[in-house]
Amino acid sequence: SGLSLRKAESIAAEAAVEAVTEVELSSRGCSEDAVKLAAEAAAEAALSAGASKAALPKLAAVAARAVTKELLAIGKEADGIGLVLHSVCQGISQEASCSFQVGKASAETVLASMASSGSSPDELSKAAARILRSVGVSRDLRYYTATALAVKTATYEAAVVNQCHPADVGSAAKEAAEALGLGILPAGIAAQEVATARAQSRYLPGQVAEAAMAAAMTAGAEANLASRLAAKSSAYAAALQSAYRGTSSSDIGKSAGFAVSAAGLPGRSVASESLLLLAAPGAVEAAFKKTSHLQLGSAAQMAMRSSLGLLPESMELSSAEMNRLWGTSAHLAAKLAATEAAKRAVLHGKLPFEVAKAAKQAAEDIGTMDDEALDGVVSRTALRAILLQAVQLSTPLMEAAKLARVAGESGGLSMEASRRTVAAELAMLLAQNEAEFLSNSPDDLTRLAKRAREGASAAGCTGPLESAFLSGKAAMAASARVSAVRGARPEVVATTTFSAARAAGLSLMEGSVLAAANAARAVAEQASASGSSFDEIGNLAREAATALAMPSAAAERLAGRAAAVAALQQAREEGRSPSSLAMAAKTAALAAGMSQGTAAALATKLACEKVAMAAAAAGKSPLEIGEASLLAANGGGAPSELRVREAALAAAKAAARFSASQL
């Protein structure tokens, strides 16, 4: 079937903007007045093609690329190009986001041209910053965006275009990142570009991973972080190339598993945590590239089993034992299949109940969820797919919210549950989208909260308290994440998050508590992503949580939990032993300011839950699940009675959930 009307209109609008801009420039020239007239004509063409006024800032980026290409063709450099870009915004849209969209699109075009001409990585960063400054982008956003664009361009040129040695790719990434003095680690981008280039050149999955790890280490990552980055990037790159070669879903999964195994992480043990977290998602996503909508469930199941090593040909197991081994990891496969099915249904213009039906069919093909869990997955993936396209295409919010609510109800949610879920989801998506091009200024944070509130209101959230809570929650999460990713200090992340909470209408006390929790979580996650030690994760989380006016004991509890969760996730990705998981979480929690007893109890509880579920997924008996859980508990240093209780509770919960999934 064809595309949805909204998607078709979006494609038509982009084509119209590009064509009209090019024609106008060829006849009028590239003076500021000529560019403004060309932009005005492009805006009229976009509206005639069906685009909404809300979509014009994004479409301005299309015009900016066309203008920049024309200016480059007549010999203009970065400074000269920046002076003309204001005319694009004047002609298309006066929205706050337009300047950023125009500046970023132009910088991308200029940097690609400079890189192909042999410009150094630091020259790329400085040129991008000048272009963004010329259109009025704030300093914090300007430096971060310029650095990210320069790193991406430099690594692509070195890895893909010039096929440089991985170490040289890492060095180029590091040089681009350091040009503007930001503490942004470029290792992830370097690893991804090298992995992509090596996979496209038909290197074996293990060789892809080794090259990605070398690039990450040269770019500044320490060994453990380099292994995690290489595992994730090479798993997807190897799996994707396997899919493009037309191999089976099973072979796609094997490629991802082999890549992770070669990245310095634990070997391909059955249901390994590293494989489940790093190999399986990439394998499933790659398998979808070659799969029709009718086979998404079976493709997800086979790719995931293969990436985890759960295949009959590699193991002498009966079908019953294989089903037990499949365990709760099937839930992830079902969610991924449902999400992909819903996304495709929305793309092709299906009605809301058809979107929910497609998601349900994909999840049911795997067949391990009970009805309640299945309804939850189906409804949320269906409504989110509808809302995500609406945000991406800037379609009317009330229309999107209405359709999403119908999809949620079709998936099994009650009317009220569907309304609340849509309100929260739409507020979050809008806040995340808005935060990408806003600074930390009070005006921008007010705009962020307002945008989140528009999402909640469009879904029928009219009460001031509910609206403030949902919009505040969305604005805080978005601002905290973006601030942390841009390298802001923990106290800056905290104060920015608190300002977003207050702008959304939350009270001083509620805003302080929620902002501290969000800031600590964002800072801890970013610290983990940057390769910080468990102690450092805890220290940074504590700095974020204690920056606000609230009792230190409460702040340290929030910081301790955020740090423990981030450290535990990192330890799982690194494939550490069960007893080491609790130790990692406890170390981070103690550094965050938690008392010895509280940190030990929290770490024990978190580790037991994760290990028990992993044991259930590996087909262990209830006795073995309990033993594994107790082993994890012993690493936390909690009193004997507490260790036994937490291990027993986690084991019982995991065994019950596992048993229910097999009924």
C-alpha positions as CSV (number, residue, x, y, z in Angstrom):
1,S,0.0,0.0,0.0
2,G,1.0,3.6,-0.5
3,L,2.2,6.2,2.0
4,S,-0.1,8.0,4.4
5,L,-1.5,11.3,3.3
6,R,0.5,13.3,5.9
7,K,3.8,11.5,4.9
8,A,3.1,12.1,1.2
9,E,2.4,15.8,1.8
10,S,5.6,16.1,3.8
11,I,7.7,14.5,1.0
12,A,5.9,16.7,-1.6
13,A,6.6,19.8,0.5
14,E,10.3,19.1,0.8
15,A,10.6,18.5,-2.9
16,A,8.7,21.7,-3.7
17,V,10.9,23.8,-1.3
18,E,14.1,22.5,-2.8
19,A,12.9,22.9,-6.4
20,V,11.5,26.4,-6.0
21,T,14.5,27.6,-4.1
22,E,16.9,26.4,-6.8
23,V,14.9,27.9,-9.6
24,E,14.5,31.2,-7.8
25,L,18.2,31.5,-7.1
26,S,19.2,30.6,-10.6
27,S,17.1,33.4,-11.9
28,R,17.6,36.1,-9.2
29,G,21.1,35.4,-7.9
30,C,22.2,35.0,-4.3
31,S,22.0,38.5,-2.8
32,E,20.2,38.8,0.6
33,D,17.1,40.2,-1.1
34,A,17.1,37.5,-3.7
35,V,17.4,34.8,-1.1
36,K,14.5,36.2,0.9
37,L,12.3,36.3,-2.1
38,A,13.3,32.7,-3.0
39,A,12.5,31.6,0.6
40,E,9.1,33.3,0.5
41,A,8.3,31.5,-2.8
42,A,9.5,28.2,-1.3
43,A,7.2,28.7,1.7
44,E,4.2,29.3,-0.5
45,A,5.0,26.2,-2.5
46,A,5.3,24.1,0.7
47,L,1.9,25.3,1.9
48,S,0.4,24.5,-1.5
49,A,1.8,21.0,-1.2
50,G,-0.1,20.4,2.0
51,A,2.4,21.4,4.7
52,S,1.2,23.1,7.8
53,K,2.7,26.4,9.1
54,A,4.1,24.5,12.0
55,A,6.3,22.5,9.5
56,L,7.9,25.6,8.0
57,P,10.9,25.8,10.4
58,K,11.9,22.3,9.4
59,L,11.4,23.0,5.7
60,A,13.6,26.1,6.1
61,A,16.5,23.6,6.5
62,V,15.8,22.3,3.0
63,A,15.9,25.8,1.6
64,A,19.1,26.6,3.6
65,R,20.9,23.6,2.1
66,A,19.9,24.7,-1.4
67,V,21.1,28.3,-0.7
68,T,24.4,27.1,0.8
69,K,25.2,24.8,-2.2
70,E,24.6,27.8,-4.5
71,L,26.8,30.0,-2.4
72,L,29.6,27.4,-2.3
73,A,29.4,27.1,-6.1
74,I,30.2,30.8,-6.5
75,G,33.1,30.7,-4.1
76,K,31.5,31.9,-0.8
77,E,33.1,30.8,2.5
78,A,31.6,30.1,5.9
79,D,31.5,33.8,7.0
80,G,29.9,35.0,3.8
81,I,27.4,32.2,3.8
82,G,26.3,33.0,7.4
83,L,25.5,36.6,6.5
84,V,22.9,35.5,3.9
85,L,21.2,32.8,6.0
86,H,19.0,35.4,8.0
87,S,17.2,36.0,4.7
88,V,16.0,32.3,4.7
89,C,14.4,32.7,8.1
90,Q,12.8,36.0,7.2
91,G,11.3,34.5,4.1
92,I,10.0,31.2,5.6
93,S,9.4,31.4,9.3
94,Q,10.0,33.6,12.3
95,E,9.7,30.7,14.8
96,A,12.5,30.4,17.3
97,S,13.5,27.0,16.0
98,C,14.0,28.3,12.4
99,S,17.4,29.9,13.0
100,F,18.8,26.7,14.5
101,Q,17.4,24.5,11.7
102,V,18.8,26.8,9.0
103,G,22.2,27.2,10.7
104,K,22.6,23.5,11.3
105,A,21.6,22.5,7.7
106,S,23.9,25.1,6.2
107,A,26.8,24.0,8.5
108,E,26.4,20.4,7.5
109,T,26.6,21.4,3.8
110,V,29.7,23.6,4.3
111,L,31.5,21.0,6.5
112,A,31.0,18.3,3.9
113,S,32.5,20.5,1.3
114,M,35.4,21.6,3.5
115,A,36.2,18.0,4.5
116,S,36.3,16.8,0.9
117,S,38.8,19.7,0.2
118,G,41.1,18.5,3.0
119,S,40.3,20.9,5.8
120,S,41.5,19.8,9.3
121,P,39.0,18.6,12.0
122,D,39.6,21.7,14.1
123,E,38.9,24.0,11.1
124,L,35.6,22.2,10.6
125,S,34.5,22.9,14.2
126,K,35.4,26.5,14.0
127,A,33.6,27.0,10.7
128,A,30.4,25.4,12.0
129,A,30.5,27.6,15.1
130,R,30.8,30.8,12.9
131,I,27.8,29.8,10.8
132,L,25.7,29.0,13.8
133,R,26.7,32.3,15.5
134,S,25.7,34.2,12.4
135,V,22.1,33.1,12.7
136,G,21.9,33.9,16.4
137,V,22.3,30.4,18.0
138,S,23.1,30.8,21.7
139,R,26.7,30.0,22.8
140,D,26.0,26.7,24.7
141,L,23.9,25.3,21.9
142,R,26.3,26.7,19.2
143,Y,29.4,25.1,20.6
144,Y,27.8,21.7,21.2
145,T,26.2,21.5,17.8
146,A,29.3,22.7,16.0
147,T,31.5,20.2,17.8
148,A,29.0,17.3,17.1
149,L,28.8,18.2,13.4
150,A,32.5,18.5,13.0
151,V,33.2,15.2,14.8
152,K,30.6,13.4,12.6
153,T,32.0,15.0,9.4
154,A,35.6,14.4,10.2
155,T,35.1,10.7,11.2
156,Y,32.9,10.0,8.2
157,E,35.5,11.5,5.8
158,A,38.4,9.6,7.5
159,A,36.6,6.2,7.9
160,V,34.2,6.0,5.0
161,V,35.6,8.2,2.3
162,N,39.3,7.8,2.8
163,Q,39.3,4.4,4.5
164,C,41.9,5.5,7.0
165,H,43.3,3.3,9.8
166,P,40.9,3.1,12.8
167,A,43.5,4.9,15.0
168,D,43.6,7.8,12.5
169,V,39.8,8.0,12.6
170,G,39.9,8.2,16.3
171,S,42.5,11.0,16.2
172,A,40.5,13.0,13.8
173,A,37.4,12.7,16.0
174,K,39.4,13.8,19.1
175,E,40.9,16.8,17.3
176,A,37.5,18.0,16.1
177,A,36.0,17.6,19.6
178,E,38.8,19.5,21.3
179,A,38.8,22.5,18.9
180,L,36.1,24.5,20.8
181,G,37.2,23.4,24.3
182,L,34.2,21.2,25.1
183,G,34.5,18.0,27.2
184,I,32.5,15.9,24.8
185,L,33.8,12.4,24.2
186,P,33.9,11.6,20.5
187,A,34.6,7.9,20.9
188,G,31.1,6.7,20.2
189,I,30.9,8.5,16.8
190,A,34.4,7.3,15.9
191,A,33.5,3.7,16.8
192,Q,30.2,3.9,14.8
193,E,31.8,5.3,11.6
194,V,34.7,2.8,11.7
195,A,32.3,-0.1,12.3
196,T,30.0,1.0,9.4
197,A,33.0,1.5,7.0
198,R,34.5,-1.9,7.9
199,A,31.2,-3.8,7.7
200,Q,30.5,-2.2,4.3
201,S,33.9,-3.4,3.1
202,R,32.9,-7.0,4.0
203,Y,35.2,-7.4,7.0
204,L,34.3,-10.2,9.4
205,P,32.2,-9.2,12.4
206,G,35.1,-9.8,14.8
207,Q,37.4,-7.6,12.7
208,V,34.7,-4.9,12.6
209,A,34.6,-4.9,16.4
210,E,38.3,-4.8,16.8
211,A,38.6,-1.8,14.5
212,A,35.8,0.0,16.2
213,M,37.5,-0.6,19.6
214,A,40.8,0.8,18.3
215,A,39.1,3.9,17.0
216,A,37.2,4.5,20.3
217,M,40.4,4.2,22.3
218,T,42.4,6.6,20.1
219,A,39.5,9.0,20.4
220,G,39.9,9.0,24.2
221,A,37.9,6.2,25.6
222,E,39.4,3.8,28.2
223,A,39.3,0.1,27.6
224,N,36.0,-0.8,29.3
225,L,34.1,2.1,27.6
226,A,35.8,1.3,24.3
227,S,34.6,-2.3,24.5
228,R,31.0,-1.3,25.2
229,L,31.0,1.3,22.3
230,A,32.6,-1.1,19.9
231,A,30.2,-3.9,20.8
232,K,27.1,-1.9,20.3
233,S,28.2,-0.2,17.1
234,S,29.8,-3.2,15.5
235,A,26.9,-5.5,16.3
236,Y,24.4,-3.3,14.4
237,A,26.9,-2.6,11.5
238,A,27.7,-6.3,11.0
239,A,24.1,-7.3,11.3
240,L,23.0,-4.7,8.9
241,Q,25.5,-5.7,6.2
242,S,24.5,-9.3,6.7
243,A,20.9,-8.2,6.1
244,Y,21.8,-6.3,2.9
245,R,23.5,-9.4,1.6
246,G,20.2,-11.2,1.8
247,T,21.1,-13.7,4.6
248,S,18.6,-15.3,6.9
249,S,17.5,-13.7,10.2
250,S,19.5,-16.4,11.9
251,D,22.7,-15.4,10.2
252,I,22.0,-11.8,10.9
253,G,21.8,-12.5,14.6
254,K,25.0,-14.6,14.5
255,S,26.8,-11.6,13.0
256,A,25.7,-9.4,15.8
257,G,26.7,-12.0,18.4
258,F,30.1,-12.6,16.9
259,A,30.8,-8.8,16.9
260,V,30.0,-8.4,20.6
261,S,32.1,-11.4,21.5
262,A,35.1,-9.8,19.8
263,A,34.8,-6.5,21.5
264,G,36.5,-7.5,24.7
265,L,33.3,-8.5,26.5
266,P,32.3,-12.0,27.7
267,G,32.0,-14.8,25.2
268,R,28.9,-16.0,23.6
269,S,27.4,-17.7,26.6
270,V,23.7,-18.5,26.5
271,A,21.6,-15.5,27.3
272,S,24.6,-13.4,28.2
273,E,23.8,-10.0,29.6
274,S,26.2,-8.3,27.2
275,L,24.6,-10.1,24.3
276,L,21.1,-9.3,25.4
277,L,21.8,-5.6,25.9
278,L,24.2,-5.0,23.1
279,A,23.8,-7.6,20.3
280,A,20.1,-8.5,20.3
281,P,18.5,-5.1,19.6
282,G,20.8,-4.4,16.7
283,A,20.3,-7.8,15.3
284,V,16.5,-7.5,15.4
285,E,16.5,-4.0,13.9
286,A,18.8,-5.2,11.1
287,A,16.6,-8.2,10.4
288,F,13.6,-5.9,9.9
289,K,15.3,-4.4,6.9
290,K,14.7,-7.5,4.8
291,T,11.4,-8.5,6.4
292,S,7.8,-8.0,5.2
293,H,5.2,-6.8,7.7
294,L,3.7,-10.3,7.9
295,Q,6.9,-11.8,9.2
296,L,8.2,-9.3,11.7
297,G,7.5,-11.4,14.7
298,S,9.2,-14.5,13.4
299,A,12.2,-12.4,12.1
300,A,12.6,-10.8,15.5
301,Q,12.4,-14.1,17.3
302,M,15.0,-15.8,15.1
303,A,17.4,-12.9,15.0
304,M,17.3,-12.5,18.8
305,R,17.7,-16.2,19.5
306,S,20.6,-16.4,17.1
307,S,22.3,-13.3,18.6
308,L,22.1,-14.9,22.1
309,G,23.3,-18.3,20.9
310,L,19.9,-20.0,21.4
311,L,19.7,-22.0,18.3
312,P,18.9,-25.8,17.9
313,E,21.8,-26.4,15.5
314,S,24.3,-25.0,18.1
315,M,22.9,-26.8,21.1
316,E,21.7,-30.3,21.8
317,L,18.4,-29.5,23.3
318,S,14.8,-30.6,23.0
319,S,12.2,-28.2,21.8
320,A,10.8,-28.0,25.3
321,E,14.2,-27.0,26.7
322,M,14.6,-24.5,23.9
323,N,11.3,-22.9,24.8
324,R,12.5,-22.7,28.5
325,L,15.8,-21.2,27.3
326,W,14.0,-18.6,25.3
327,G,12.5,-17.3,28.5
328,T,11.7,-13.7,29.2
329,S,14.1,-12.4,26.6
330,A,11.2,-13.0,24.2
331,H,9.5,-10.0,25.7
332,L,12.1,-7.7,24.2
333,A,11.7,-9.4,20.8
334,A,7.9,-9.0,21.0
335,K,8.2,-5.3,21.9
336,L,10.6,-4.6,19.0
337,A,8.4,-6.5,16.5
338,A,5.2,-4.6,17.7
339,T,7.0,-1.3,17.5
340,E,8.2,-1.9,13.9
341,A,4.8,-3.2,12.9
342,A,3.0,-0.1,14.3
343,K,5.5,2.3,12.7
344,R,5.0,0.7,9.3
345,A,1.2,0.8,9.6
346,V,1.3,4.5,10.5
347,L,3.7,5.2,7.6
348,H,1.2,3.6,5.2
349,G,-1.8,5.5,6.5
350,K,-3.6,2.7,8.3
351,L,-6.5,3.6,10.7
352,P,-5.8,3.6,14.4
353,F,-7.4,0.2,15.1
354,E,-5.4,-1.3,12.2
355,V,-2.2,0.1,13.7
356,A,-3.0,-1.6,17.0
357,K,-4.0,-4.8,15.1
358,A,-0.6,-4.9,13.2
359,A,1.3,-4.4,16.5
360,K,-0.7,-7.2,18.2
361,Q,-0.2,-9.6,15.3
362,A,3.6,-9.1,15.3
363,A,3.9,-9.6,19.1
364,E,1.6,-12.6,19.1
365,D,3.8,-14.3,16.5
366,I,6.4,-14.7,19.3
367,G,3.7,-15.9,21.7
368,T,5.3,-15.6,25.1
369,M,3.2,-12.8,26.7
370,D,0.1,-13.1,28.8
371,D,-2.9,-11.1,27.7
372,E,-2.4,-8.2,30.1
373,A,1.2,-7.7,29.1
374,L,0.4,-8.1,25.5
375,D,-2.3,-5.4,25.7
376,G,0.1,-3.1,27.4
377,V,2.7,-3.5,24.7
378,V,0.3,-3.2,21.8
379,S,-1.5,-0.1,23.0
380,R,1.6,1.8,23.9
381,T,3.5,1.0,20.7
382,A,0.5,1.8,18.5
383,L,-0.3,5.1,20.1
384,R,3.3,6.1,20.3
385,A,3.9,5.4,16.6
386,I,1.0,7.7,15.7
387,L,2.3,10.5,17.9
388,L,5.8,10.1,16.8
389,Q,4.9,10.7,13.1
390,A,2.7,13.6,14.1
391,V,5.7,15.3,15.9
392,Q,8.1,14.5,13.1
393,L,5.8,15.9,10.4
394,S,4.4,18.8,12.6
395,T,0.8,17.7,12.0
396,P,-2.1,19.2,14.2
397,L,-1.7,17.9,17.8
398,M,-5.4,17.5,18.6
399,E,-5.9,15.4,15.5
400,A,-2.9,13.2,16.4
401,A,-4.0,12.9,20.0
402,K,-7.5,11.8,19.0
403,L,-6.1,9.1,16.6
404,A,-3.6,7.9,19.3
405,R,-6.3,7.6,21.9
406,V,-8.4,5.4,19.6
407,A,-5.3,3.2,18.9
408,G,-4.7,2.9,22.7
409,E,-8.3,1.8,23.3
410,S,-8.1,-0.6,20.4
411,G,-5.0,-2.1,22.0
412,G,-6.8,-2.8,25.2
413,L,-6.5,0.3,27.3
414,S,-9.5,1.9,29.0
415,M,-10.6,5.3,27.8
416,E,-9.1,7.1,30.8
417,A,-5.9,5.1,30.7
418,S,-5.5,5.8,27.0
419,R,-6.1,9.5,27.6
420,R,-3.5,9.7,30.3
421,T,-1.0,7.7,28.4
422,V,-1.4,9.8,25.2
423,A,-1.1,13.0,27.2
424,A,2.1,11.9,28.9
425,E,3.6,10.5,25.7
426,L,2.8,13.5,23.6
427,A,4.1,15.9,26.2
428,M,7.3,14.0,26.4
429,L,7.8,13.7,22.6
430,L,7.2,17.4,22.1
431,A,9.5,18.4,25.0
432,Q,12.3,16.1,23.6
433,N,11.9,17.6,20.1
434,E,11.9,21.2,21.4
435,A,14.9,20.7,23.7
436,E,17.2,19.8,20.9
437,F,17.4,23.3,19.6
438,L,16.9,25.3,22.8
439,S,19.4,26.8,25.2
440,N,19.3,26.9,29.0
441,S,18.0,30.5,29.0
442,P,14.8,31.2,31.0
443,D,12.9,32.2,27.9
444,D,13.8,28.9,26.2
445,L,12.9,26.8,29.2
446,T,9.6,28.6,29.4
447,R,9.1,27.8,25.7
448,L,10.0,24.2,26.4
449,A,7.4,23.9,29.2
450,K,4.8,25.6,27.1
451,R,5.3,23.1,24.3
452,A,5.0,20.2,26.7
453,R,1.8,21.6,28.1
454,E,0.4,21.9,24.5
455,G,0.9,18.2,24.1
456,A,-0.9,17.4,27.4
457,S,-3.8,19.7,26.6
458,A,-4.2,18.3,23.1
459,A,-4.8,14.9,24.6
460,G,-7.6,16.3,26.8
461,C,-5.6,17.1,29.9
462,T,-7.4,20.3,31.2
463,G,-6.9,20.2,34.9
464,P,-4.1,22.6,36.0
465,L,-2.5,20.2,38.5
466,E,-2.4,17.3,36.0
467,S,-1.3,19.6,33.2
468,A,1.5,21.0,35.4
469,F,2.7,17.6,36.5
470,L,2.7,16.0,33.0
471,S,4.3,19.0,31.3
472,G,6.8,19.5,34.2
473,K,7.8,15.8,34.1
474,A,8.4,16.0,30.3
475,A,10.2,19.3,30.4
476,M,12.4,18.2,33.3
477,A,13.4,14.9,31.6
478,A,14.1,16.6,28.3
479,S,16.1,19.5,29.7
480,A,18.1,17.3,32.1
481,R,19.1,14.9,29.4
482,V,20.1,17.5,26.8
483,S,22.1,19.5,29.4
484,A,24.0,16.5,30.5
485,V,24.7,15.3,27.0
486,R,26.0,18.8,26.1
487,G,28.6,18.5,28.9
488,A,27.1,20.9,31.4
489,R,28.3,20.7,35.0
490,P,26.1,18.7,37.4
491,E,24.9,21.8,39.2
492,V,24.0,23.5,35.9
493,V,22.0,20.4,34.9
494,A,20.2,20.6,38.2
495,T,19.3,24.3,38.1
496,T,18.3,24.1,34.5
497,T,16.0,21.2,35.3
498,F,14.5,23.0,38.3
499,S,13.8,26.1,36.1
500,A,12.0,23.9,33.6
501,A,9.9,22.5,36.5
502,R,9.0,25.9,37.7
503,A,8.2,27.1,34.2
504,A,5.7,24.2,33.9
505,G,3.9,25.3,37.0
506,L,5.2,22.9,39.6
507,S,5.4,24.1,43.2
508,L,8.8,24.9,44.8
509,M,8.9,21.7,46.9
510,E,7.6,19.3,44.2
511,G,9.8,21.0,41.6
512,S,12.9,20.6,43.8
513,V,12.4,16.9,44.5
514,L,11.5,16.0,40.9
515,A,14.2,18.2,39.4
516,A,16.9,16.7,41.7
517,A,15.8,13.1,40.7
518,N,15.8,13.9,37.0
519,A,19.1,15.8,37.1
520,A,20.9,13.0,39.1
521,R,19.6,10.4,36.7
522,A,20.7,12.3,33.6
523,V,24.1,13.1,35.0
524,A,24.7,9.5,36.2
525,E,23.6,8.1,32.8
526,Q,25.9,10.5,30.9
527,A,28.8,9.7,33.3
528,S,28.3,6.0,32.6
529,A,28.1,6.7,28.8
530,S,31.4,8.7,29.1
531,G,33.2,5.8,30.8
532,S,33.4,7.2,34.3
533,S,34.2,4.9,37.2
534,F,31.5,3.8,39.6
535,D,32.8,6.2,42.2
536,E,32.8,9.1,39.7
537,I,29.2,8.2,38.7
538,G,28.1,8.5,42.3
539,N,30.0,11.7,42.9
540,L,28.6,13.4,39.9
541,A,25.0,12.3,40.7
542,R,25.5,13.7,44.2
543,E,26.7,17.1,42.9
544,A,23.6,17.3,40.7
545,A,21.0,16.3,43.4
546,T,22.5,18.5,46.2
547,A,22.6,21.6,44.0
548,L,19.0,22.4,44.8
549,A,17.4,23.7,48.0
550,M,16.3,20.5,49.7
551,P,17.5,18.5,52.7
552,S,20.9,16.9,52.0
553,A,19.7,13.5,53.2
554,A,16.8,13.4,50.7
555,A,19.1,14.6,47.9
556,E,21.7,11.9,48.6
557,R,19.0,9.2,48.6
558,L,17.9,10.4,45.1
559,A,21.5,10.6,43.9
560,G,22.3,7.2,45.4
561,R,19.5,5.5,43.6
562,A,20.3,7.2,40.3
563,A,23.9,6.3,40.6
564,A,23.3,2.7,41.6
565,V,20.9,2.1,38.6
566,A,23.4,3.7,36.1
567,A,26.4,1.7,37.6
568,L,24.4,-1.5,37.5
569,Q,23.5,-1.0,33.9
570,Q,27.1,-0.4,33.0
571,A,28.2,-3.5,34.9
572,R,25.7,-5.6,33.1
573,E,26.9,-4.3,29.7
574,E,30.4,-5.1,30.7
575,G,29.4,-8.7,31.5
576,R,30.4,-8.6,35.1
577,S,29.7,-11.5,37.5
578,P,26.5,-11.6,39.5
579,S,28.3,-10.7,42.8
580,S,30.1,-7.8,41.0
581,L,26.8,-6.2,40.0
582,A,25.8,-5.5,43.5
583,M,29.3,-4.3,44.3
584,A,29.2,-1.8,41.4
585,A,25.8,-0.5,42.5
586,K,26.9,-0.2,46.1
587,T,30.1,1.6,45.2
588,A,28.2,4.2,43.2
589,A,25.5,4.7,45.9
590,L,28.1,5.2,48.6
591,A,29.9,7.8,46.5
592,A,26.6,9.6,46.0
593,G,26.3,10.0,49.8
594,M,24.2,7.1,50.9
595,S,24.9,5.5,54.2
596,Q,26.6,2.1,54.2
597,G,23.4,0.2,55.2
598,T,21.1,2.0,52.8
599,A,23.5,1.6,49.9
600,A,24.0,-2.1,50.6
601,A,20.2,-2.7,50.8
602,L,19.6,-0.8,47.6
603,A,22.4,-2.5,45.7
604,T,21.3,-5.9,46.9
605,K,17.7,-5.4,45.8
606,L,18.6,-4.1,42.3
607,A,21.2,-6.8,41.6
608,C,19.0,-9.6,42.8
609,E,16.2,-8.5,40.5
610,K,18.4,-8.3,37.5
611,V,20.2,-11.6,38.1
612,A,17.0,-13.5,38.9
613,M,15.4,-12.4,35.7
614,A,18.6,-13.3,33.7
615,A,18.6,-16.8,35.4
616,A,14.9,-17.3,34.5
617,A,15.6,-16.2,30.9
618,A,18.4,-18.8,30.8
619,G,15.9,-21.6,31.6
620,K,17.1,-22.2,35.2
621,S,15.0,-24.1,37.6
622,P,13.4,-22.2,40.5
623,L,16.2,-23.6,42.8
624,E,18.9,-22.4,40.4
625,I,17.2,-19.0,40.1
626,G,17.3,-18.6,43.9
627,E,20.9,-19.7,44.1
628,A,21.9,-17.1,41.4
629,S,19.9,-14.4,43.1
630,L,21.6,-15.2,46.5
631,L,25.0,-15.1,44.8
632,A,24.2,-11.6,43.6
633,A,23.0,-10.6,47.0
634,N,26.3,-11.6,48.6
635,G,28.1,-9.0,46.6
636,G,26.3,-6.1,48.2
637,G,27.6,-6.5,51.7
638,A,24.1,-6.4,53.3
639,P,23.2,-8.3,56.5
640,S,22.6,-12.0,56.1
641,E,18.9,-11.8,56.8
642,L,18.4,-8.9,54.3
643,R,20.4,-10.8,51.6
644,V,18.3,-13.9,52.0
645,R,15.0,-11.9,51.9
646,E,15.9,-9.9,48.8
647,A,17.2,-12.9,47.0
648,A,14.1,-14.9,47.8
649,L,11.7,-12.1,46.7
650,A,13.6,-11.5,43.4
651,A,13.7,-15.3,42.7
652,A,10.0,-15.8,43.4
653,K,9.1,-12.8,41.2
654,A,11.3,-14.0,38.3
655,A,10.1,-17.6,38.5
656,A,6.5,-16.5,38.5
657,R,6.9,-14.2,35.6
658,F,8.8,-16.8,33.6
659,S,6.2,-19.4,34.3
660,A,3.4,-17.1,33.3
661,S,5.1,-16.3,30.0
662,Q,5.1,-20.1,29.2
663,L,1.4,-20.7,29.9
